[in-house]
Amino acid sequence: MTVQEFWDLPDESAVHCCTEEQAIKLTQAFKKAGKEWQSHTSYNSHNYDTYEDKTCYSNRGAFAPIHYYENENCPIYEFEDIDFPTMTLEEFFSYPDRSGICIHAPTREDAERLVLEFDALGKKWHSGRSYLNYTQWDSYKENTVYYADCTYGGFRTAQGNNAKILTLADVGLAKSKPVVSIEWDTIFA
């Protein structure tokens, strides 16, 4: 799950950090995503030393020891459950060798998600046309890649050209895994 998907969860949830390094990386990702502490202050500190390896951070801008969230019956995710982006889309489009970096879109849904994000940034195809008019996914299907120079191509060609190939998770757009909950009375009814 991405940082944004964690914050978008409808109920209070927490991420458990076992080390100070994890706490720093998580709170920096929160800050980069524009999130704030409950007190409406920036994530400039991580407060890990308060609870050390028991520290959890919630999607409501708080932190507490893991047993607090357990007692509140909040879902608790481990640090490893969070997908951290390698770069932002802005950094992707600003990459020095824009023809040497691309994002792989293995499904039509991934391609549509990417072109929507590209359009939201005001990007257009190399030809000047809107990304929303053409996903170009049908040309290469599951091998489609989108370059930072506003072109597209095939995965194998990108590999052959030694392009840096990113996934949607690398730019913070990974889909969350579906959560399935089953009530005990439906199992034993």
Summary of the structure (lengths in Angstrom):
residues: 189
radius of gyration: 19.8
end to end distance: 32.7
largest distance: 60.9
contacts: 509
relative contact order: 0.15
helix: 42%
strand: 17%
